[in-house]
Amino acid sequence: MTARSASHWQSGFWTLCWLVVALWPGSRVWAAAASAGTAAPSAPALRVEADTRHVSLQGHLSTWVDDGADMPLPLVRQQTFRPMAGFENAGFTPAAHWFRAEITRAPEAPARWLLVLGEPYLDQIDVWAERSDGSLQHARFGDHGRVAERAVASRQYVWELDLTDAKPLTVWVRVTSNSMLTLTASVWSPQAMLGSETRASVQWGLLLGVMLVVMLLFGGLGVLLKDAVLVAYAAFVGTQGLRHLVISGHAQFLLDPATPWLSDVLQGLSSLGPVLTGTVWAIYLLNMRVNFPRMFRFYMLVSGATAVALCFVSTPLYRLFAPVLLQLGGVVSLLSVVLIAVLWWRQRRLELLLLCLGALTTVVVALLQILTLAGGIDGGWFGTGAYQLGTVLHMGFMSVALGMRLLQNQREKAQVAQQAALAQERHAEQRRFIAVLSHEFRNPLASIDRAANLLQVKLTGLTQADSTRLNGIRDSVRRLGTLVDGFLVAEAADDHRLHPLLKVQSVRDVLNQVAEAQGSELKRRLRVDVTPAELSFPLDARLIGIAIGNLLGNALRYSGDMGLVSVSAKLDGGDLCLTVADQGPGLSTEDLAHLGTAYHRAGSSVGKQGTGLGYFFSRSIVEAHGGTLQASNRPGRGLMVCLRLPCGGGTHADGKADKA
């Protein structure tokens, strides 16, 4: 009889798997207990020949279940055992399972043989050999015992059989386990056993060595590059390596723990560890919080429950929650395959296809293991060779895929670094341009403004057209001056050098100065409302004047030749709220979303002067004061911009607000 432990099938399509177990014709998982005590023919005796090297006890075992796990051998011998035709799995059960087999040899066959029992992670195995004269030999195995106390120091449970009698030797086996209760049993010649163990040790050694290299490689790269995906996969490979150590028997043989609970901890970690690390790895790999937010909550639930359950792996509670969590782990494995396939279909990237194949390999191997438990396929070779091969294929697919992902990430980081360097270069050029703007433009603009003003004062009898031209010259000079000031403010804000000099100011005076700066023609279209009229507030009058001026310029430009623009001020919970409202066409939802982006102009700005920088400059000034700037469409027609300044939001260069 051959079966596999819970640590073998933590991943896979569990609902389908258990359905296969239930319906498979050769399966008698639940029939074992139901048929106890029912008359049944005995299983045929196993006969070893002279040329026999290895033969399984499959088809030669009979079974009976002791639900109380307290019946001694003399009473057990009186029970009716049921022959076992195929592979069977007892699942998680506190009961003791008894097995009986008769072994005989051909006259020319040697008398010395080895009985090999498994699986190596079973808690306790008691074996009795009953000769024809009724004498008994007894031995005890299991991972709750010391390796040094075994009859043969091996990773498996090996007992020497003496078949000198002509009559069959009856073997009784009693098995109990805190994890899944399964058993393998076979008879070997000593020479064949030695050769098999040598080959198995080489295979397991190579596999575990490769897993160690993969774990250290991806773990080291993950820590070095601060890549959670690589670190999580290294942890997954590490728990899978522990799983292989346990199912092969090397963990018990190498560590030889002196206390039973430590063996239970190793078994529990090897079963639930891959569930936890595999789930966490899938969360990072698929970026589930962004790509699959609903699945993210389910994955977090599974990982959290598994992490809590790991605290109880050495207690009797393990057999209660382990089946549920292992089935959830199987669901997670299958879901991960589907989700990776979805991402591949969206992006058509080769590494995603390889990741999907690697995850699918794990699910297929798990399904084959369940079919082995159900008796559907021969588990003689699959129990070792196919399981090892599936692990190697999985790591091969995953290593290539993660390597491609790593290269892609490095290329993207290089591109980001290149873009950052270009951005720094552009920023340096912008600073040089602003320096030129500040030093080379201000003096000529001031000279032009003075000259125009002087002409207006000294020349008498100017025609209306000439006066309008001079006013236009001065308005253009003011716009260019405001643009230069805006560039200087934005550049200082970007470098965190913009420190508003707060001083308690009359809000009405500040707004009136801004209105005067718009010119006599535009001033007539402005309405200023301050509540209360004597409202004062600590602010930087020059900077706030620039910000309000930009907003008023935009509002006047888009309100038509006769449209009115209102600017109001009031206190709201200690904050100063300044509102500029126009009668223009307003903005679309898309334009509102991009408002404040440098050089962005709305669709309604076609045919109108502007640079797309006014709102950007104003926002920089307001944020330097610690405030906010928000725009929204007015009910009916127009745009409303709300500027909110907190009391004491800005600071002096020395860090203190001026309350004078």
Secondary structure, DSSP 4 states (H G I P E B T S, - for coil): -----GGG-SSS-HHHHHHHHHH-TT--TTHHHHTTTS--PPPPPEEE-TT--EEE-TTS-EEEEETTS---HHHHTTSPPEE--S-----B-SSEEEEEEEEEE-TTS-SEEEEEEE-TT-SEEEEEEE-TTS-EEEEEESTTS-GGGSSS-SSSEEEEEE--SSSPEEEEEEEE-SSB---EEEEE-HHHHHHHHHHHHHHHHHHHHHHHHHHHHHHHHHHHHT-HHHHHHHHHHHHHHHHHHHHHTHHHHHH--SSHHHHHHHHHHHHHHHHHHHHHHHHHHTTHHHH-HHHHHHHHHHHHHHHHHGGGTTSTTHHHHHHHHHHHHHHHHHHHHHHHHHHHHHH--HHHHHHHHHHHHHHHHHHHHHHHHHTSS-HHHIIIIIHHHHHHHHHHHHHHHHHHHHHHHHHHHHHHHHHHHHHHHHHHHHHHHHHHIIIIIHHHHHHHHHHHHHHHHH--S--HHHHHHHHHHHHHHHHHHHHHHHHHHHHHHHTT------EEEEHHHHHHHHHHHT-HHHHTTEEEEEESTT-EEEE-HHHHHHHHHHHHHHHHHHSTTT--EEEEEEEETTEEEEEEE--S----HHHHHHTTSTT---GGGTTS---S-HHHHHHHHHHHTT-EEEEEEPSSS-EEEEEEE-TT-S--TTS-----
